[in-house]
Amino acid sequence: MTYRYPETAVLYRKLTRTFPRIVRGQGSRLFDETGKEYLDGSGGAYVANLGHGVAEVVAEVADQIQRVAYVSGLTFTNDAVEALAAELAPLSPGDLDKFMFLTSGSDAVEAALKLARQYWVETGFPGKHKIIALAPGYHGNTMLALAASARKHYQTLFKEWLVPVVQMPAPYRYRCDCGDGADCPRCTGRLLEEVIAREGADSIAVFVGETIGGSSTGASVPRPEYWRTIRDICTRHRILWLADEVLVGSGRTGTWTAVERYGVVPDLLTLGKGISGGYAPLAAVVAPERILDPIARGSGGVLHAQTFTHTPMVCAAGLAAVRYLKRHDLLARCRRMGAVLHERLGPFRDHPLVGDIRGRGLLAGIEFVADRATRAPFPRAAKIAETFTDLAQDEGLVVWPNVGQADGTNGDLVCLAPPFVVTDEELDEMMIRFGRALDRTLATRG
């Protein structure tokens, strides 16, 4: 049978391609119905942190479903949500210890941005409504999260429906002309002062950014002082800082939160993707009492509703995943295997298609360029990222592509983000398959 539109009843995300039908997963490997094996080099969409087929996580979720699968978070609390929040609180930075559990990263970002706005209204500053967001950057596909994202190819059809968002260049060292200079406003974060001066601090509610770049900048890592500078500027100008860690949190970069390595605490934090290891759709908004207390004294409730908020079944998956991660010391394993991943990728730096390789932990971005000396991207029409991704899948390797990062339209990169349980041997095999796909992509260029 062919799995593509319109051959089946499924509305596929892509209407012009055929989809292999996956029937089983184990560890870092997936198997389709023909028996073909794939190395899951991106954890799906940066989700499968624990690997596939972890029986004990499945058993704990099944046990929760047998007891109670769903109750409304508006009416009841439940064992799973209380235990998950208690499990996560000691892992969170600073005073961020209150959790709203949702079912997608987009929804979590949407809720966090709305919470920031609600906080300012309920504390007597209704004029603070603007959002400052980094570009390139990505925060989701619900409308407010999409407005805060810098993805023209996603926004074009819906621009009339999107609210205006102030954009500021992201700390993207490979694409900055400063040569990593110490005085660069973009790379140090000091550029935020200029943006605030132009827009007016009294009108700005929240600054949002991915702590380490996600797929939009291919795992670009800001300089050590960047987030300390942002924290200082936001504090001085009474602007809330939302750290979006939907992709880079939950251990992906070797610490539970990526911001931990910067030694500062945001006002709000979002988590998602790997927080449940893919065993249920789960995301979270993390907030401190200093943000929530004025709302408790005022309207008395957070103005974001979702049917599956705090669902027992979903929270049980998160609880089982976090406890499994702790029991098997997978954060330390992520750091150790992340160093191996980046070492193995080193030889590809000299490949004619590769401009840069970067990242932290088990997150790596590989940026493709037409000219290594000038960093000139391929034209969008060349579809290098898509070509490489298809050829890698043909070789049995799953990667995650991104486009448009160079100037909003042009640019190609792929990311690797394998499960934390990946072995040395599997990383070696990933590199073999990656190299084959890279050479085949080069061959398509003539």
N, C-alpha and C positions, 0 to 999 in steps of 0.2 A: 504494500500500500504506500502511496505517496502522501506525505504530510506537508501540505502546502495549500494556500488559498487558491481556488475555492473548493478543493477536493474533500475537505472535512467540514464539520460543523464548528470548528474552532476559529475565532477571529485572532489570527496570529499577529504579533507585533510587526512583523515584516510580511508584506503581501506579495513579495516577488521572489522568495527563496524557499527551498525545501528544508525541512527540519528533521534531523535524525531523531528517532524516538528512543530516549534513554529509559532503560528498564531496571537498572541497578547501579548503585554506587558503593564503593568501599574505600575508606581512607582518602587518598588523593586521586582515585581513579573512578571513571564512569564507564558504563558499558551500554551500547545501544542494542536494539533488537536483532541486529545481524551478528552480534558478538564483537564488533569493533570496540577497542578500548581507547579511552581518551585520558590524558593526564589533565586534571582540572587546575590549570595554571593560574586561574583568577578566582578560585573559590566561587564559581558562578559569577555573581555580581558582587564580589568581595564579601561573601556571606558565609561560606562553608569553613569557618575557622577551625572547627573541631574535626573536620573530615566527614565523609559520608558513612552512614551505617553504624553509628554508635548506639549499640543496643541498649545500654543502660539509660541513655537520655530518652530514647523512644519509650522504654518501659515506664519511666517516671511521668512522661506526658500521658501515656495510656492510663496510668493509675489515676491521674487527676481527672481525665475525661470520664472514667467510670464513676467517680464520686460526684463531680459536678463539672460540666463543660463550660457553662455560661451562666453568669448573672449580670445584671446591669450595674455598672460602676456608679451610676447615679443613685442607686438604691441600697446596694450592699457592698461590703468588702469581702475578702475571701483569703483563705490560707496562703495561696500561691502568691498573690500580689503583696501581701504583708511580708512574706519570707523573702521575696525577690528584692524588695526595696531595702530590707534590713541587710541583705547580703551585699548589695551594691554600695550602700552609704559609706562604708569604710574605704572603698576603692576610689571614691570621687574626690576631686580636689577641694581643699579648703572647706567652706561652709555649705557647699552644694550637697544637700542630703535629703531633698524631697523629690519624688519621682512620679511623673505622669506617664503611664505606659499606653502606647498607641500601636498601630500596626504597620506603619511605613515611615521611612525617613522624611519624606515630603511632608507628611502630616505632622511629624514632630517639629520640623522647622516652622511650618505654618503656625502651629500652636505656640511655639516659643516667641515668634515675632508678634503675635497677637497679645501674648502675655506681657511683653515689653511695653506695647502701646497701652494696655489696660493699666499697668503699673503707673505710668506717667499721668494718665487721666485721673486715676483714683488718688494720686498724691498732689493733685492741684496744678499739673502742668499739661493741660490739653493741647497746647501748641506744639509739643514735642511729638512729631508724627513721622518724620523722614527716616528712611533706612539708608545706611551706607553699606555697600557690599563690594567685595573684591572682584576684579575682572582680569583674567579668566577666573571663573568660579562656578560652582553648581550646587544648588540647594534643594532641587526637587521639581516636580511637575505639577503640583497643585498651584493655583494661580498666584498666590502671594509668594510662595517659594520660587516659582518660575520667574516672577518679576525680579526677584533678588538674584537670580542666576544670570551669568553672562554667556548665554548660548543663543546666538542670533538664529541659528537654524531651527531651534525649538520655539523661539519666540515669534518668528515672522508672522505666522498665520493668526496669532492671538494678541498682537500688540495693542489692538484697540481695547482689549479686556484687561490689560495689565496696568497696575499702578506705577507711577514714576518712582524709580529708585536711583539714588546717587551712586555712581560707580567710581571706584578708585583702583588704579593698577595694582595687581597682586604682586607679592614678593616672588618674582619668577626669575631667578638669577641667570638662567641660560638665555632668556629673552631680553634681559636688561642691558643697555649699552654702557653701564657704568664699569663693567669689568670687575664687579664685586668690590667697588670702591667703598671705603669706610664712611664717606660723607653722602652716599646716595640716599635721598629722601625715600625713594621707593623701597629699597632693600632694607633700610633701617626701621621703617614704619613712620618716620617723621612727616611723610607726605600727608598723613591724616590731619595734622595741624592746619595745613593749607586748605584742605577740603572743608574742615569745620569753620575756618575763618571765612571762606566763601559762602557757605550755606547758612551759617549762624547756629551756634550751639543750642539756642533756645528752641530751634525747630527740629532738632535731631533726637530721635528716640533710641536708636540702636545701631550698633556697628556689628555686622555679621561676616565671618570668614571661616574657611576651613583651616584648622590649625596647621596641618600639613596638606599640601595640595592634593586633591583627589584626581579623578581622571581628567579634569579640565586643564590641569597643568602637569599631569603625568608625574605625580609624587614629588613635586618641587618642595624642598625643605627650606623654610625661612632661616635666616641667620639667628644666632643665639639671642641677640638683643631685641629681635623684632617684636615678639609678643609682650616683652617687658615694657617696651616703648608704647605699644598700643594700650596696655593696661594703664599706664601713667596718664596718657592723653585722655582716655575715656573717663578716668576718675576725675581729673581736673575740670573737665567740661560737662560733668554730670550726664554722661551718655552710657547706656548699658552696652556691654560687650557680650555677644552671643558667639560661643565657640561651636561651630558645626563639626561634630566628630562622628556623623553618621557612618562615614566610610573609614576614617582613620582611627577611630576609637575602638573600644572593646578588645584592646590588645594588639591590634594589627601592626603597630609600629614598635612593639616590644615593651610598652608600658600600657597599663589599662587605658589611660587617656594620653593622647599625644601631647597635650598641654603640660602634663606633669614635668616633662623634660625642660620646660621653659621657666619653671619656678614661680608661676603666677596663676591667679584664680580668676576665671571669667565670671560674669554675673549670671549667665545662663549657659547651659550645655545641652547639646542633642546627641543621642546615640542611636544606632540602628544596625542594620545589616547583620554583622557578626555577633550581636549581643545574644542571639539565641542559636547561633551556629547554623541557621537555616531550618531548624526543626519546627518553627512556627514563625509567622510574620510578626516581628516585634521591634518597636522603637521606643525611645524615651525622651522626655524633656526633664532636665534636672535643674532644680531651682533652690535657692536658699530662703530661709525664713524672712530675711530682710526685704526680699521682693514680695513674698506672699503675705506678710503680716498686714500691710496697709490694705490689701484686698480683703483679707479676713475681717478687718475692722470696718470696711466699706460695703461693697456690694455683697461680699460673703461667698463668692464663687468665681472660678476661672471660666471665662467666656469662650470655651472651645468644647464642642460636643462631638463625640464619636461613639457609635454604637458599641464598638468592641474595646473601649477604654477599660483597662484593668481586668481583661477577661481571664478567668482561671486557667483555661487550657493554654493560652498563649504565654501567660506569666510562668506557668509550670515549665514550659520549654526553656525560657530564659533562666529560671532558677537551676534547672538540671544542667544547662550548658555552662553557667558560671561556676557551679560547684565542680563540674568535671574539669574545667580549665584550671581551677585551683588545685584539685586533687592530683592532677598530672603535671603541675608546674609548667603549663604551656606558655606562660609569658616568658619564662626563661628560655624555653625551647624556641619561641619565636625570635628572640634576640639572637640566639646561637645560630639557628638556621637562616635568619636574615643575613647574617655576616657571610654565610656560605653562598647564599643566592647572589649577593652583590659581587663576591669574588668570582663566581662562575660566569657572571655576565661581563666581567672585565674585558676579555678578549674581543667582544663584539664592539668595543669602543672604536676599533680601527676599521670597522666595516664601512664600505662606501655609502651605505644608506643611513648610518647612525650618526646623529649629531650629538646626543647626550644620553647618559644613563644616570639615574639618580633615585633617591628614595631613602627609606629607613625601615628597619625590621623586615618583615615579609611583605614589603610593598616596594615595587620598583617600576619606574617609568622609563620607557625607551622611546626617544623622540627621533623620528625620521626626517631627513632633510635632503633637498636636491643638491645643495652645495655646503659641504662641511666648513669651508673657510668663512663663508659669509652668513651661515645659518639660514640661508634662503629656504623657505618651505617649498614643497611641491604644490603646484596648483591644485585646487580642490577637485577639478575634473579628473585628475589622475587616480584618485581614490586609493592611495597607497595603504592607508590603515585598513580599509575594507579588504583590499587584495591580500595583504599579509594575514589578516585574521582568518579569511577563508582558507588560505593555503596552510596556515598553522593547524586549523581544524582538520584539514585533509591529512596532515601528518600525525594527527592524534594529540594535539595540544590546544587547550582552550585558553585564550587570552582575552583581554578587554580593550577595545579600541576607543579612541577619541579623535575628534577632528576639530579644526577651526581655532586651535589654541594660539597660533602664531599671530593672527590679526583679526580674529573673529570669523573669518571665512576659511582661510587656508591654514594648513598645518595638519600633521598626522603623527600620532603616537599610539603605543599600546602599553598596557600595564600588566605586570605579573603580580599576583597576590595569592600564592598557593595556601592550602590549609596548613595550620601550625604543626600538624603531624607529618608533614612531608619528610621523606628520608633523603639522605645524601644521594643514594642511588637514583631516586626519582628526580632530584634536581639535575643530576647528570643527564638523565634521559630527556628531561625538559630542554636542556641546553642543546642537545643533539637535534631535537625536533624544531626548536626555535631557529637554529642555524640553517637547517634545510629550508624552512619557510622563508627565511631572510634571503637566502641565495636564489630561491625560486622567484621571490618578489623582484629582486634585482634583474633577473633574466627577463621578466616581463617588460622592463624598461628598454630592452634591446641592447 
